[in-house]
Amino acid sequence: MKLVKNIQKIAFALTTLSFALILPLITINIKTPIQNASLNDHQIIIQNGGRLPALSRLGSYQLLGRPGSTVYDEQIGATFTQDFASLAYTVTAIAQTGTDNYGPAYLLNGLGNTGYWYQVGLSYNWDPTTAAGFQLAYSVFDASGNLVLPTNAAAGLAAISPVNPGDTVLLSLSFSNGNVIMQGTDRNTGAQAQESYTAAGATTFSGISSAPSNSQGFFSGLMTEWYHSAPYTGGEKGVIYTTNGSPITSAWLWMDEFSVSRRGIGSSVFNNFTNSPVVFSNPSQLQTLSSNGAILSANATQFITGQIPSAVQLTFSYSVNGGTGNSTAPVLTYTAGGTQKTVTLTPAGQTFTVDGSTSWSITNPLASSTATEQWLTGQATTGTAVSAQTIDFIFSHQYYVTAKPDPITGGSISILSGWFDAGTKFQSAASTNPGWQFERWSGSGNGSYTGSSTSALAVVNSPLTETATFYTGLTITASGNVSVAYSNVATTGSVHSGTSKVIYFPAGTDIQLIAKPKLFIYSFSGWTGLTTSGKSKVSIMLDAPQNIITSSSYNYINIGIAIVVVIAIIVVVVVAVARKRKKSSIEASDNESAT
């Protein structure tokens, strides 16, 4: 089939845009005339002289899977005229399907300034035969229009779970380390999924001011796309895209629907677009475009496809447990009349009229919170206005307790640092590691505990600090012939020869050791363990449990001297005795001579 020729320039540009279909589940081949083409479930051929990002849901789509079948693709979009370093929009997760059970995709699109086109979105029942429910949709085309991601020409779908109807999902396109990151994050459940692909040298996502798309049908902007088994004339549920980033100054607004079969893109059912970009001079005013039952509305921060949801009544109040202290009130952010509004909640209930299917949020923790004191609620503080609600938000007044072992190698404590409600008890027990000894708890703050009990019991009346101090052990083993004296700035003591003793000091303590032989016949030989010095007096640094052992030997010099001294004494004694005997003998002789 050939496309209608001789249309005006702008109409041609929009028709080209209508071919820009996400989730490129089919490769487009335009090199061979259609009458000579060999078609299959992976190829759709168009005759407009260029390769376009095309549509088919691969062979898994039941209608395209039958020869001669035709489906209808409806697209509702906005093309930005500005350039952006990154793009991020939240979209409400609306679960909706047609009579054929196929649903839409809510898409964020980015045209890299080197020509590559990136898409990321949230689809619902895009291909329910293989991946029903919400999925992260993604695709990448190169500057020539070739599908490069996914590489197998299969559906560009990735699991993101759980995503519940009505959740707010953040879609983002960003540059990182030479790649483009295509990411989706459910703001309500935390579910996240992402894909990445080379940025091909791009650093910005380009806006287009001259037409809704470039010659390949690529653009930077938003689009809701939906396949149907018959021409579709509206009735989409309202889907809201919102940005908290830079507002859009202007954008092309457009919509179209056309038939698609295995033989290519067929006739147009309808198309409508603005003659020029809409300028959002009043950032909050919604500009509207409609055709054949399809409708879109947009302002500087919002893009809405389908009917604008009806207003919903929400009634909110708040209270604080544990003493209000210096708390501030929570701030509610919501949308009314297409405009984002903020208001401070009061303890008494207030009722707000909120645009249906739009998201709301309140501050949590409260703005007056600090690193050591906060006011926090465990209730959901974000939601989507789908029905009337009355919620009393209960905030707990909490203090931060810093609890730690010192040093961490010395032992452990049963309750670590964390937030505790004001007025409650904090109790943590200390357990020592081998070679260490628990010394004391040291606490600071109103209600803290300081003492030698292994279990610290404190009352959380303020931010607290509780430190369990552990001393490290030094085991001194003195040989049977050497004793050891030890000392530091605060302690002195000794280890008797032939005994062992464990002493405990704060980690990092300097200790002096002196080895002393028990008798002069023994000599200190050296230390083993913590130090291997041969000196009898050493200074050591104790930073972990250690052992130190003395060794000794006989002092042969002293023993030799002792023997010499003993012999000398014996000689002296013998000489003295001999002299005394001799003298006695002479005296006896003299006495005999005299008689």
Backbone hydrogen bonds, N-H to C=O, Kabsch-Sander energy under -0.5 kcal/mol:
donor,donor_aa,acceptor,acceptor_aa,energy
3,L,47,Q,-0.6
12,F,8,Q,-2.7
13,A,9,K,-2.1
14,L,10,I,-2.3
15,T,11,A,-2.6
16,T,12,F,-2.6
17,L,13,A,-2.0
18,S,14,L,-2.4
19,F,15,T,-0.8
19,F,16,T,-1.0
20,A,17,L,-2.5
21,L,19,F,-2.1
21,L,53,P,-2.1
25,L,23,L,-2.3
25,L,56,S,-0.6
27,T,42,H,-2.2
29,N,27,T,-0.5
29,N,44,I,-0.7
30,I,28,I,-0.5
36,N,33,P,-1.7
37,A,34,I,-1.3
39,L,37,A,-0.7
43,Q,40,N,-1.8
44,I,27,T,-1.0
48,N,46,I,-0.5
54,A,52,L,-0.6
60,S,57,R,-0.6
61,Y,57,R,-0.6
61,Y,58,L,-1.2
62,Q,60,S,-0.7
65,G,61,Y,-1.7
66,R,63,L,-1.3
69,S,66,R,-2.1
71,V,260,V,-3.0
72,Y,228,H,-3.0
73,D,258,F,-2.7
74,E,72,Y,-0.6
74,E,226,W,-3.0
75,Q,256,D,-2.7
76,I,224,T,-2.1
77,G,254,W,-2.6
78,A,222,L,-2.3
79,T,252,W,-2.3
80,F,78,A,-0.5
80,F,220,S,-3.0
81,T,250,S,-1.5
84,F,205,F,-2.4
87,L,173,L,-2.5
89,Y,171,L,-2.5
90,T,242,T,-3.3
91,V,169,V,-2.4
92,T,240,I,-1.4
93,A,167,D,-2.8
94,I,92,T,-1.5
95,A,93,A,-0.6
96,Q,94,I,-0.7
98,G,102,Y,-2.0
101,N,98,G,-2.0
103,G,125,N,-1.4
105,A,225,E,-2.3
106,Y,122,L,-2.8
107,L,105,A,-0.6
107,L,223,M,-3.0
108,L,120,V,-3.2
109,N,221,G,-3.1
110,G,118,Y,-2.9
112,G,110,G,-0.8
112,G,116,Y,-2.8
113,N,204,T,-1.8
115,G,112,G,-2.4
117,W,141,F,-2.5
118,Y,110,G,-2.8
119,Q,139,S,-2.3
120,V,108,L,-2.3
121,G,137,A,-2.4
122,L,106,Y,-2.2
123,S,121,G,-0.5
123,S,135,Q,-2.5
124,Y,104,P,-2.7
125,N,133,G,-2.0
127,D,131,A,-0.7
130,T,127,D,-1.9
131,A,127,D,-3.1
135,Q,123,S,-2.0
136,L,158,A,-3.1
137,A,121,G,-2.8
137,A,135,Q,-0.6
138,Y,156,G,-2.3
139,S,119,Q,-1.6
140,V,149,L,-2.3
141,F,117,W,-2.3
142,D,146,N,-2.5
145,G,142,D,-1.9
148,V,140,V,-2.8
149,L,140,V,-1.6
153,A,150,P,-0.9
157,L,155,A,-1.8
158,A,136,L,-2.4
166,G,93,A,-3.1
167,D,164,N,-2.5
169,V,91,V,-2.6
169,V,167,D,-0.6
170,L,185,T,-3.3
171,L,89,Y,-3.5
171,L,169,V,-0.6
172,S,183,Q,-2.3
173,L,87,L,-2.7
174,S,181,I,-1.6
176,S,179,N,-2.6
179,N,176,S,-1.8
180,V,197,Y,-3.5
181,I,174,S,-3.3
181,I,179,N,-0.5
182,M,180,V,-0.6
182,M,195,E,-3.3
183,Q,172,S,-2.3
183,Q,181,I,-0.6
184,G,193,A,-2.7
185,T,170,L,-2.1
186,D,191,A,-3.2
187,R,168,T,-3.1
187,R,185,T,-0.7
190,G,186,D,-2.3
193,A,184,G,-2.1
195,E,182,M,-2.4
197,Y,180,V,-1.6
199,A,178,G,-2.6
202,A,199,A,-2.1
205,F,84,F,-3.5
206,S,111,L,-3.6
206,S,204,T,-0.6
208,I,80,F,-2.4
214,N,218,F,-2.4
217,G,214,N,-2.0
221,G,109,N,-1.8
221,G,219,F,-0.5
222,L,78,A,-1.8
223,M,107,L,-1.9
224,T,76,I,-2.7
225,E,105,A,-2.2
225,E,223,M,-0.5
226,W,74,E,-2.3
227,Y,103,G,-0.5
228,H,72,Y,-2.2
235,G,293,G,-0.8
239,V,305,T,-2.7
241,Y,239,V,-0.5
241,Y,303,F,-3.1
242,T,90,T,-2.6
243,T,301,T,-2.1
248,I,300,A,-3.0
251,A,278,V,-1.7
252,W,79,T,-2.5
254,W,77,G,-2.3
255,M,272,N,-2.4
256,D,75,Q,-2.3
257,E,270,F,-2.3
258,F,73,D,-1.6
259,S,267,S,-2.5
260,V,71,V,-3.0
261,S,264,G,-2.5
262,R,69,S,-0.7
264,G,261,S,-1.8
266,G,259,S,-2.9
269,V,257,E,-3.0
270,F,257,E,-1.5
272,N,255,M,-2.7
274,T,253,L,-2.2
278,V,251,A,-3.2
280,F,249,T,-2.6
280,F,278,V,-0.5
281,S,279,V,-1.6
285,Q,282,N,-1.7
287,Q,298,A,-3.4
289,L,296,L,-2.4
291,S,294,A,-2.3
294,A,291,S,-2.7
296,L,289,L,-2.7
297,S,304,I,-2.6
298,A,287,Q,-2.2
299,N,302,Q,-2.3
300,A,283,P,-2.0
301,T,283,P,-0.5
303,F,241,Y,-2.2
304,I,297,S,-3.5
305,T,239,V,-2.1
306,G,295,I,-2.8
307,Q,236,E,-1.6
312,V,354,V,-3.6
314,L,312,V,-0.6
314,L,352,F,-2.8
315,T,389,Q,-3.0
316,F,314,L,-0.5
316,F,350,Q,-2.5
317,S,391,I,-1.8
318,Y,346,T,-0.7
319,S,393,F,-2.3
321,N,395,F,-3.2
327,S,324,T,-1.8
332,L,343,V,-3.3
333,T,361,S,-3.1
334,Y,341,K,-2.5
336,A,339,T,-2.5
339,T,336,A,-1.6
341,K,334,Y,-3.7
343,V,332,L,-2.1
345,L,330,P,-2.6
350,Q,316,F,-2.4
352,F,314,L,-3.4
354,V,312,V,-3.2
354,V,352,F,-0.7
355,D,335,T,-3.1
356,G,309,P,-0.6
356,G,310,S,-0.8
357,S,385,A,-4.0
358,T,355,D,-1.6
360,W,383,G,-2.5
361,S,333,T,-2.0
362,I,381,T,-2.1
363,T,331,V,-1.3
366,L,375,W,-2.2
369,S,366,L,-2.2
370,T,373,E,-4.0
374,Q,398,Q,-2.4
376,L,396,S,-2.1
383,G,360,W,-2.0
385,A,358,T,-3.0
386,V,384,T,-1.6
389,Q,313,Q,-1.4
391,I,315,T,-2.8
393,F,317,S,-3.0
393,F,391,I,-0.7
394,I,392,D,-0.5
395,F,319,S,-3.1
395,F,393,F,-0.6
396,S,376,L,-3.6
397,H,321,N,-2.6
398,Q,374,Q,-3.2
398,Q,396,S,-0.6
399,Y,420,F,-2.7
400,Y,372,T,-2.4
401,V,399,Y,-0.5
401,V,418,G,-3.0
402,T,400,Y,-0.6
402,T,464,L,-2.9
403,A,401,V,-0.8
404,K,466,E,-1.9
406,D,468,A,-3.1
410,G,407,P,-1.6
411,G,407,P,-0.5
412,S,431,S,-2.8
414,S,429,A,-1.9
417,S,403,A,-0.8
418,G,401,V,-2.0
420,F,399,Y,-2.6
422,A,397,H,-3.3
423,G,460,V,-3.1
424,T,421,D,-1.9
426,F,458,A,-3.1
428,S,456,A,-1.9
430,A,454,T,-2.5
431,S,412,S,-3.0
433,N,410,G,-2.5
436,W,433,N,-2.0
437,Q,471,Y,-2.5
439,E,469,T,-2.9
440,R,469,T,-1.1
441,W,451,G,-3.5
442,S,467,T,-2.3
444,S,465,T,-1.8
448,S,445,G,-2.1
451,G,441,W,-1.6
456,A,428,S,-2.9
456,A,454,T,-0.6
457,L,455,S,-0.5
458,A,426,F,-3.3
458,A,456,A,-0.5
459,V,447,G,-2.1
460,V,424,T,-3.0
460,V,458,A,-0.5
461,N,446,N,-1.3
461,N,459,V,-1.8
464,L,400,Y,-1.2
465,T,444,S,-2.0
466,E,402,T,-3.0
467,T,442,S,-2.3
468,A,404,K,-2.5
469,T,440,R,-3.0
469,T,467,T,-0.7
470,F,406,D,-2.8
471,Y,437,Q,-3.1
472,T,505,F,-2.5
473,G,435,G,-2.2
474,L,503,I,-3.1
475,T,546,Q,-2.7
476,I,474,L,-0.6
476,I,501,K,-3.1
477,T,475,T,-0.5
477,T,548,I,-2.5
478,A,476,I,-0.6
478,A,499,T,-2.7
482,V,479,S,-1.2
483,S,516,K,-2.8
484,V,495,V,-2.4
485,A,514,I,-2.7
486,Y,493,G,-2.7
487,S,512,Q,-1.6
488,N,491,T,-2.5
493,G,486,Y,-2.2
495,V,484,V,-3.3
498,G,478,A,-0.8
498,G,479,S,-1.6
499,T,496,H,-1.5
501,K,476,I,-2.1
503,I,474,L,-2.6
503,I,501,K,-0.5
505,F,472,T,-2.4
507,A,470,F,-0.5
508,G,542,L,-3.2
509,T,506,P,-1.4
509,T,542,L,-1.1
511,I,540,I,-2.7
512,Q,487,S,-2.9
513,L,538,V,-2.9
514,I,485,A,-2.5
515,A,536,S,-2.4
516,K,483,S,-2.9
518,K,481,N,-3.4
522,Y,519,L,-1.8
523,S,553,S,-3.4
525,S,551,S,-2.8
526,G,551,S,-1.0
527,W,533,S,-2.5
528,T,549,I,-1.9
530,L,528,T,-0.6
530,L,547,N,-1.7
538,V,513,L,-2.3
538,V,536,S,-0.5
540,I,511,I,-2.7
542,L,509,T,-2.7
542,L,540,I,-0.5
543,D,541,M,-0.7
546,Q,473,G,-2.1
548,I,475,T,-2.6
549,I,528,T,-2.6
550,T,477,T,-2.5
551,S,526,G,-1.5
553,S,523,S,-2.5
555,N,521,I,-4.0
556,Y,554,Y,-1.0
559,I,555,N,-2.5
560,G,556,Y,-2.9
561,I,557,I,-3.0
562,A,558,N,-2.5
563,I,559,I,-2.3
564,V,560,G,-2.8
565,V,561,I,-2.8
566,V,562,A,-2.5
567,I,563,I,-3.1
568,A,564,V,-2.9
569,I,565,V,-2.4
570,I,566,V,-2.6
571,V,567,I,-3.0
572,V,568,A,-2.8
573,V,569,I,-2.7
574,V,570,I,-3.1
575,V,571,V,-3.2
576,A,572,V,-2.7
577,V,573,V,-2.8
578,A,574,V,-2.9
579,R,575,V,-2.9
580,K,576,A,-2.3
581,R,577,V,-2.5
582,K,578,A,-2.7
583,K,579,R,-2.7
584,S,580,K,-2.3
585,S,581,R,-2.3
586,I,582,K,-2.4
587,E,583,K,-2.4
588,A,584,S,-1.9
589,S,585,S,-1.8
590,D,586,I,-2.5
591,N,587,E,-1.8
592,E,588,A,-1.6
593,S,589,S,-2.3
594,A,590,D,-1.7
595,T,591,N,-1.2
